[in-house]
Amino acid sequence: MKTSSILLAALIAVSVAGCSKIKMTPDPEPEQVVDPSPIPIEGNTIYTYYLSNTHTPGCYDECVAASTLQGLMNREGPVLYLHGANTNKTSKWIDLFSKPGYWLEGKQRVQITSFDDLIRLGKNVIKGVVIHDPEVPATINVATTVAGVEDCIVFSPAQAEKYVEKYGLAVLHDFRGRFDGSVSGSAKNDAYRWAIDNYLDKDLCSATQSFLYEDGCFNRPVGNLEYAYSRDLPVKVRGFVFDLSPWEDEAPRDDPSQPLGTDHETYVRILASYLRQTAGREMTCLNGFFSKAKYSEISGLGGLHGQVATEWESVWLASYYNVYMDTGPGEVYNMSFHSNAPFKPMKQGRPELGEPQDGKTYILFQLADYDGAGALWEFMFNSIWNDDNRGSIPVVWGINPNLIDKLPDIMQYIWSTKTDADWFGADASCAGYINPNRIQPQYLDLFTEHNKRYYELCDMTISPMVLDQDQPSEAVKDAFMEFSPDGLATIVMSYHPGGSWPKNHVWKDTMPVFCLNNSVCGDGNQPEKLAEGISKVIQKSSSPTPRYYMFRVIWVGPGKILSAVNSLKTLRPDLDIEVLDPYNFFHYFKTTNNQ
């Protein structure tokens, strides 16, 4: 009996195990029927899609594909809005501009919940697919350029395998194995030079908008989406996209075996092509920033040039070709969407002008660095613009006026919510980050007209932060007097032979020219330290003649400035301090110096 029970138990166990195996293998599911037809786009509707952020190459590829498709879909109006992992930032803007009185009022929202449906939504605008080569990261940028010119979506090889046949998409370009360094000694530069020959030099790309966007070399393997979600704008405007080092004397970290100076040579070819195309009729915006990890000294990795030096070299190189920089759009979502907002010229008004008084120490604070789209896009998501003390002390905000091209709704919102103590002047350096002394003499009239246009649209007449490697030349001061007659303040930092600061003066009895003090720029979050730094700059004096000091402080709100001023007054009871708005500051200085 015992033996029979054991055998029976064994048979039951085998039987159960066999049944378990059968049950664990599901019946074959019927093959899913894919609907490849386009999803019709309804009028007065905004479609939203939430990007994944798993920090993998796959999420990076999804973001590149979605943003390049977004650029196509938003060409004629605001259709597709992408949300990132930090949805608070992207949601806040669309929620704000959907309120009564703003430009998205009354728009319906429909969420697209799958990438398949996103392709179907945009299928009617997709003329083809460009496949990038993960072995040559630069091909992501080349593919973005091609996508804009030929109305394509950018896919990785895995995405192409999954979606091309499924939705009947045509592969127009497959860059796998296409570039091997046989032309320039660098696969990266072979890719860019092919794009120059076939697109930029044939005048197929925008002549006024170019893009210095970091490729996927360091970002794609870890799923860092910076410079992935911002590809909508270059596609929308058909911009040329590249990622190169400005240096001739050091091989870039992403391509160390290239012949020395190959990146620089290709860079110059791109800039020269823009100068040829614009021919003195227009200036070109270089959107984006150099890759710090590739092209500058990074702690522990070495390198010949620091980050600031590489920044200044990039601007110095570009300026000669009438190319100015917008240093932040690689960190901004939905520029192709925001740029569709209606725009009308903005006004900031003017304060009542007073007269200087003997014995006074007059101070002007410039709150910077809002010269790039990224800085402006972040502006409302921290305590800076929302500072409860904004309005309690006069300041000049340094904001690049040509950001009205990319973020007109955000620019107008800031202007419309200013207090009587908030004033706006151009930041680094005028209507675009540029070294004015590098403008070739025959193009100074173009430089002047370019800035006139943007300054008038933003109601600006002051340039509180002109960056250059030498003091402004007489010709440059004449140019600024045409669009910035109420004041020019400069920072001089020389990475090339020569370079000196100007003496504070009034140019041709009209335009104040002033030196902007940058020594305390990073101390704003510590008001007492900021006060101590300012105190060191302001020397004791028994002269009754009024004295003038202008300080640049970055990334703080007016509340910290107010605290620093109160600390300064306690620290220096010998000073009769008054903080002025920019118009009175330069007016007082001009009055004092013209007496």
C-alpha positions in Angstrom: 0.0 0.0 0.0 2.8 2.3 0.9 4.6 1.5 -2.4 1.5 2.0 -4.4 0.8 5.4 -2.8 4.3 6.5 -3.6 4.0 5.5 -7.2 0.6 7.2 -7.5 2.0 10.4 -6.0 4.9 10.3 -8.5 2.5 9.9 -11.4 0.3 12.7 -10.2 3.4 15.0 -9.8 4.5 14.1 -13.3 1.0 14.8 -14.6 0.7 18.1 -12.8 4.1 19.1 -14.0 3.2 18.2 -17.6 0.0 20.2 -17.3 1.8 23.1 -15.8 4.2 23.2 -18.8 1.3 23.2 -21.2 -0.5 26.0 -19.3 2.6 28.1 -19.1 2.8 28.3 -22.9 -0.2 30.4 -23.9 -2.1 29.6 -27.0 -0.8 31.5 -30.0 -2.5 34.9 -30.1 -4.0 35.9 -33.3 -1.7 38.2 -35.2 -2.3 41.7 -34.2 -3.8 43.8 -37.0 -1.9 47.1 -37.3 -3.9 50.1 -38.5 -1.3 52.0 -40.6 -3.7 54.8 -41.5 -3.0 58.3 -40.3 -4.9 59.7 -37.3 -6.7 62.8 -38.5 -5.6 66.0 -36.9 -8.6 68.0 -35.7 -8.6 71.8 -35.8 -8.2 73.8 -32.6 -6.6 70.8 -30.9 -3.2 70.4 -29.3 -1.9 66.8 -29.2 0.4 65.9 -26.3 2.8 63.0 -25.9 4.7 62.0 -22.7 8.3 60.9 -23.4 9.8 58.1 -21.4 13.0 58.6 -19.5 14.5 55.3 -18.6 18.0 56.5 -19.0 18.7 54.1 -21.8 19.6 54.4 -25.5 16.0 53.4 -26.3 14.5 56.4 -24.5 17.1 58.7 -26.2 16.1 57.3 -29.6 12.4 57.7 -28.9 13.0 61.3 -27.9 15.0 62.1 -31.1 12.3 60.5 -33.3 9.5 62.3 -31.5 11.2 65.7 -31.5 12.1 65.5 -35.2 8.5 64.6 -36.0 7.3 67.4 -33.8 9.4 69.8 -35.9 7.5 68.7 -39.0 4.1 68.8 -37.4 4.5 72.3 -35.9 5.6 74.1 -39.1 2.2 75.5 -39.9 1.0 76.0 -36.3 1.0 74.6 -32.7 -0.1 70.9 -33.1 2.2 68.7 -31.0 3.5 69.3 -27.5 6.0 67.0 -25.8 6.2 66.4 -22.1 9.4 65.2 -20.5 10.2 63.4 -17.3 9.9 66.6 -15.2 6.4 67.4 -16.5 6.1 70.3 -14.1 8.2 72.5 -16.4 6.5 71.6 -19.6 3.0 71.4 -18.1 3.4 74.8 -16.5 3.9 76.7 -19.7 1.1 75.0 -21.6 -1.2 75.5 -18.6 -0.3 79.1 -18.3 -0.8 80.0 -21.9 -4.2 78.1 -22.0 -5.7 80.5 -19.4 -8.2 83.2 -20.5 -6.5 86.0 -22.4 -3.5 83.9 -23.6 -2.8 82.5 -27.0 -3.9 78.9 -26.4 -7.2 79.8 -24.8 -10.0 77.5 -26.0 -7.6 74.9 -27.5 -8.6 71.3 -26.8 -6.0 68.8 -25.7 -5.8 65.2 -26.8 -3.1 62.9 -25.3 -1.4 60.4 -27.6 -0.6 57.4 -25.5 1.7 55.3 -27.7 4.6 55.9 -30.0 2.7 53.9 -32.7 -0.1 56.4 -32.5 2.4 59.3 -32.6 3.7 58.0 -35.9 0.1 57.6 -37.2 -0.7 61.2 -36.1 2.2 62.6 -38.1 2.2 60.2 -40.9 0.8 62.7 -43.5 3.8 65.0 -43.0 6.5 62.3 -43.0 8.0 61.9 -46.4 10.6 59.4 -45.3 13.0 58.0 -42.7 16.6 58.8 -42.0 18.5 56.1 -40.1 21.4 57.2 -38.0 24.5 55.1 -37.3 25.1 54.5 -33.6 28.8 53.8 -34.5 29.2 57.3 -35.8 27.3 59.5 -33.3 27.6 62.6 -35.5 25.1 61.0 -37.9 22.3 61.9 -35.4 23.1 65.6 -36.2 23.4 64.9 -39.9 20.1 63.0 -39.9 18.4 65.9 -38.1 19.7 68.3 -40.8 18.4 65.9 -43.5 15.1 65.5 -41.7 14.4 69.2 -41.8 15.3 69.6 -45.5 13.6 66.4 -46.7 10.7 66.2 -44.2 11.8 63.0 -42.5 11.7 61.4 -39.1 15.0 60.2 -37.6 15.1 56.6 -36.5 17.7 54.4 -34.9 18.3 51.0 -36.7 16.1 49.3 -34.1 13.3 51.8 -34.6 13.6 51.4 -38.4 13.3 47.6 -38.1 10.2 48.0 -35.9 8.3 50.8 -37.7 9.3 51.2 -41.3 7.5 48.2 -42.8 4.8 48.4 -40.3 3.7 51.9 -41.4 4.9 51.8 -45.0 7.5 54.4 -44.5 10.2 55.0 -47.1 13.9 54.9 -46.0 15.5 57.9 -47.8 18.9 57.7 -46.1 20.6 54.9 -44.1 23.9 56.2 -42.6 25.0 52.8 -41.2 28.5 52.2 -42.5 28.4 55.3 -44.7 31.2 57.3 -43.0 34.5 55.7 -42.0 37.1 58.5 -42.0 38.4 57.8 -45.5 37.9 61.4 -46.6 39.2 63.6 -43.7 40.7 61.0 -41.4 37.7 61.3 -39.1 34.4 59.5 -39.5 32.7 62.4 -37.6 34.0 65.0 -40.0 33.3 62.9 -43.1 29.7 62.9 -42.0 29.5 66.7 -41.5 31.4 67.4 -44.7 29.1 65.2 -46.7 26.2 67.3 -45.2 27.9 70.5 -46.0 28.5 69.5 -49.6 25.0 68.1 -50.2 22.8 70.5 -48.1 24.5 73.6 -46.6 26.6 74.6 -49.7 23.6 74.0 -51.9 21.6 76.6 -49.9 19.1 74.0 -48.9 19.4 74.8 -45.2 18.3 78.0 -43.3 20.9 80.7 -43.8 19.8 82.5 -40.5 19.4 79.6 -38.1 22.1 77.0 -37.4 22.5 74.6 -34.5 25.5 73.6 -32.4 23.9 70.5 -30.8 25.8 67.8 -28.9 25.4 64.5 -30.7 24.7 61.1 -29.0 28.3 60.2 -28.3 28.2 60.6 -24.5 24.4 61.2 -24.1 22.8 58.3 -26.0 24.5 55.4 -24.0 23.1 56.8 -20.7 19.8 58.1 -22.1 20.6 61.8 -21.3 17.9 63.6 -23.3 19.6 67.0 -23.4 20.0 68.0 -27.0 17.6 65.2 -27.9 14.2 66.8 -27.1 15.2 70.1 -28.7 15.6 68.8 -32.3 12.1 70.0 -33.2 13.4 73.6 -33.9 16.2 72.7 -36.4 13.7 70.4 -38.2 11.1 73.1 -38.3 13.4 75.8 -39.7 15.5 73.4 -41.8 18.7 74.2 -39.9 22.1 72.7 -40.3 23.1 70.8 -37.1 26.7 70.0 -36.0 28.9 69.4 -33.0 32.5 70.4 -33.4 35.4 71.8 -31.4 36.6 75.4 -32.1 40.2 74.6 -31.2 43.0 74.0 -33.6 45.6 72.8 -31.1 43.8 69.9 -29.4 42.0 66.8 -30.6 38.5 66.5 -29.3 37.8 63.9 -26.6 35.2 62.2 -28.7 37.5 61.8 -31.7 41.1 61.8 -30.4 42.7 60.1 -33.4 41.6 62.7 -35.9 44.3 64.8 -37.6 44.9 67.8 -35.4 42.6 70.7 -36.3 40.1 68.6 -38.4 37.1 69.7 -36.3 38.2 73.4 -36.5 38.6 73.2 -40.3 35.1 71.8 -40.7 33.7 74.4 -38.3 35.2 77.2 -40.3 33.8 75.7 -43.5 30.3 75.8 -42.0 30.7 79.4 -40.8 32.1 80.5 -44.2 29.1 78.9 -45.9 26.8 81.0 -43.9 28.7 84.2 -44.6 28.6 83.4 -48.4 24.8 82.8 -48.2 23.9 85.8 -46.2 26.3 88.0 -48.1 26.0 90.9 -45.7 22.2 91.0 -45.9 21.4 89.0 -42.7 23.1 87.6 -39.6 23.0 84.0 -38.6 22.0 82.6 -35.2 24.1 79.7 -33.9 21.8 78.0 -31.4 23.3 75.7 -28.8 26.6 75.4 -27.0 29.8 73.6 -27.2 30.1 70.2 -25.5 32.0 70.8 -22.3 32.9 67.1 -21.9 34.4 67.0 -25.4 36.0 70.3 -26.0 37.1 71.8 -22.7 39.0 70.8 -19.5 36.9 68.6 -17.3 38.1 67.8 -13.8 40.0 64.5 -13.8 40.1 64.2 -17.6 42.5 66.9 -18.5 42.5 69.2 -21.5 44.3 72.3 -22.7 41.4 74.8 -22.4 39.0 75.7 -19.7 35.3 75.9 -20.1 35.2 79.7 -20.2 38.0 79.8 -22.7 36.2 77.4 -25.0 33.0 79.5 -24.7 34.8 82.7 -25.6 36.8 81.0 -28.4 33.5 79.7 -29.9 32.0 83.2 -29.9 35.2 84.8 -31.2 35.4 82.3 -34.0 31.8 82.7 -35.1 31.6 86.5 -34.8 33.9 87.1 -37.7 31.3 85.4 -40.0 28.4 87.5 -38.8 27.2 84.6 -36.6 25.9 85.2 -33.1 25.1 82.6 -30.5 22.0 81.6 -28.5 23.6 79.5 -25.9 20.7 77.6 -24.4 18.2 76.0 -26.7 19.5 72.5 -26.3 17.9 72.4 -22.9 14.4 73.6 -24.0 11.4 71.6 -25.0 8.8 72.6 -27.6 10.5 75.5 -29.3 8.8 74.6 -32.5 5.5 75.0 -30.6 6.3 78.2 -28.7 7.7 79.9 -31.8 4.2 79.8 -33.3 2.8 82.2 -30.7 1.6 85.5 -32.2 3.9 88.4 -31.4 3.5 92.2 -31.2 6.1 94.8 -30.2 6.6 95.0 -26.4 6.9 98.1 -24.2 8.6 98.6 -20.9 8.2 102.4 -20.5 10.7 104.7 -19.0 11.2 106.1 -15.5 11.2 109.8 -14.6 14.7 111.1 -14.8 16.3 112.9 -11.8 19.6 114.6 -11.2 22.7 113.4 -9.4 23.5 114.7 -5.9 26.9 115.3 -4.5 28.4 112.8 -2.1 26.3 109.9 -3.4 27.4 106.4 -4.3 25.2 105.2 -7.1 24.9 101.5 -7.8 23.2 99.6 -10.7 22.6 95.8 -10.5 22.4 93.8 -13.7 20.7 90.4 -13.1 22.1 88.0 -15.7 22.4 85.5 -17.6 19.3 85.3 -19.6 20.9 85.5 -23.1 19.9 82.0 -24.1 16.6 80.3 -24.6 17.3 77.7 -21.9 17.8 80.4 -19.2 14.6 82.1 -20.2 12.6 78.9 -20.4 13.7 78.1 -16.8 13.1 81.7 -15.7 9.6 81.1 -14.2 10.4 77.7 -12.5 12.4 79.0 -9.6 12.4 81.8 -7.1 13.9 84.4 -9.5 11.1 86.0 -11.4 8.6 84.8 -8.7 10.6 86.5 -6.0 8.2 88.1 -3.5 10.7 91.1 -3.3 10.6 91.8 -7.0 9.6 95.4 -7.3 11.3 96.5 -4.0 14.6 97.4 -5.6 15.4 98.6 -9.1 17.4 96.2 -11.4 18.1 95.7 -15.0 17.4 92.2 -16.3 19.8 91.1 -19.0 17.7 89.3 -21.6 18.6 88.5 -25.2 16.0 90.4 -27.4 16.2 87.9 -30.3 14.6 85.3 -28.1 11.3 86.7 -29.4 12.0 84.4 -32.4 11.9 81.2 -30.4 9.9 82.0 -27.2 7.7 85.0 -28.1 5.0 84.0 -25.7 7.4 83.7 -22.7 9.1 87.0 -23.6 5.7 88.8 -23.8 4.7 87.3 -20.5 7.8 88.6 -18.7 7.4 92.1 -20.2 3.7 92.1 -19.2 4.3 91.1 -15.6 7.2 93.5 -14.8 7.0 95.9 -11.9 8.0 99.6 -12.0 11.4 98.4 -10.6 12.1 95.9 -13.4 13.9 97.0 -16.5 15.3 95.1 -19.5 18.5 95.5 -21.4 20.3 93.2 -23.8 22.5 90.5 -22.4 25.7 89.1 -23.9 26.2 91.1 -25.9 23.3 92.7 -27.8 20.7 91.0 -30.0 22.8 87.8 -29.8 26.0 86.7 -28.1 28.7 88.1 -30.2 32.1 89.9 -30.0 31.3 93.3 -31.7 35.0 94.1 -32.4 35.2 90.9 -34.5 32.6 92.2 -37.0 34.3 93.0 -40.2 34.1 96.8 -41.0 32.0 96.2 -44.2 29.3 94.4 -42.1 28.9 97.0 -39.3 25.9 98.5 -41.0 24.3 95.0 -41.1 25.2 94.6 -37.4 23.5 97.9 -36.6 20.3 97.2 -38.5 20.1 93.7 -37.0 20.2 95.1 -33.5 17.9 98.1 -34.3 15.2 95.7 -35.3 15.3 93.6 -32.1 15.8 96.5 -29.7 12.8 98.3 -31.1 10.6 95.2 -30.8 11.6 94.9 -27.2 11.7 98.6 -26.4 15.4 98.4 -25.4 17.9 101.2 -25.6 20.6 99.9 -23.2 23.2 97.2 -23.6 24.4 96.4 -20.0 26.7 93.5 -20.8 28.7 93.7 -24.0 31.3 90.9 -24.0 34.5 91.2 -26.0 38.2 90.5 -26.0 39.1 94.2 -26.2 37.4 97.5 -25.4 34.9 98.7 -28.0 36.5 100.3 -31.0 35.3 103.8 -32.2 33.4 102.2 -35.0 31.7 99.7 -32.7 30.7 102.6 -30.3 29.3 104.5 -33.3 27.2 101.4 -34.2 25.9 101.0 -30.6 24.9 104.6 -30.4 22.4 103.9 -33.2 20.4 101.3 -31.2 21.7 101.6 -27.6 22.1 105.4 -27.0 21.2 105.3 -23.3 24.1 103.2 -22.3 26.7 100.5 -23.0 28.5 98.5 -20.3 31.3 96.0 -21.2 33.2 93.1 -19.8 36.6 92.6 -21.5 38.3 89.2 -21.2 41.2 88.5 -23.5 42.2 85.0 -24.7 44.0 86.5 -27.7 46.9 88.9 -27.8 46.0 92.4 -26.6 42.8 93.5 -25.0 42.2 96.3 -22.4 39.3 97.8 -20.5 38.0 101.2 -21.5 37.8 104.1 -19.1 34.3 105.0 -18.1 33.3 107.9 -20.5 30.5 109.4 -22.5 31.0 108.7 -26.2 30.4 111.8 -28.4 28.6 113.5 -25.5 25.7 111.0 -26.1 26.2 107.4 -25.1 27.7 106.4 -21.7 30.3 103.7 -21.9 30.9 101.9 -18.7 32.9 99.0 -17.2 30.6 96.2 -15.8 32.1 94.7 -12.6 32.0 90.9 -12.8 34.0 90.1 -9.6 30.9 89.3 -7.5 28.8 87.7 -10.2 28.4 84.3 -8.4 27.9 85.6 -4.9 24.3 86.5 -5.1 23.0 83.5 -3.1 25.1 84.7 -0.1 24.0 88.4 0.4 26.6 89.1 3.1 29.4 87.8 0.9 28.0 89.8 -2.0 28.0 92.9 0.2 31.6 92.2 1.3 32.7 91.9 -2.4 31.0 95.1 -3.4 32.6 96.9 -0.4 36.1 95.9 -1.6 35.4 97.4 -4.9 34.1 100.8 -3.6 37.1 102.6 -2.2 36.8 105.3 0.5 36.7 108.8 -0.9 36.3 112.3 0.5 35.4 113.8 -2.9 31.9 115.2 -3.2 31.6 114.1 -6.8 29.1 111.3 -7.2 30.5 107.9 -7.8 29.1 105.1 -10.0 29.4 101.3 -9.8 27.7 98.7 -11.9 27.7 95.0 -10.8 26.7 91.8 -12.6 25.0 89.1 -10.5 23.7 85.8 -12.0 20.8 83.6 -11.2 19.3 85.4 -8.1 16.2 87.3 -7.5 15.8 90.9 -6.3 15.3 89.7 -2.7 18.9 88.6 -2.4 20.1 91.9 -3.9 18.0 93.9 -1.4 19.5 91.9 1.5 23.0 92.5 0.1 22.4 96.3 -0.1 21.1 96.4 3.5 24.2 94.5 4.6 26.4 96.9 2.6 24.9 99.9 4.2 25.6 98.4 7.6 29.1 97.4 6.5 29.9 100.8 5.0 28.2 103.6 7.0 30.6 106.0 5.3 28.7 105.6 2.0 25.5 107.4 1.0 24.3 104.6 -1.2 21.4 104.7 -3.7 20.5 101.9 -6.0 19.2 103.2 -9.4 17.3 101.9 -12.4 19.5 101.7 -15.5 18.1 104.8 -17.2 18.8 107.1 -14.2 22.1 105.4 -13.6 23.4 106.2 -17.0 21.7 109.6 -17.1 23.3 110.6 -13.8 26.7 109.3 -15.0 26.4 111.2 -18.2 25.3 114.4 -16.4 28.2 114.2 -14.0 30.8 113.6 -16.7 29.4 116.3 -19.1 29.6 119.0 -16.4 
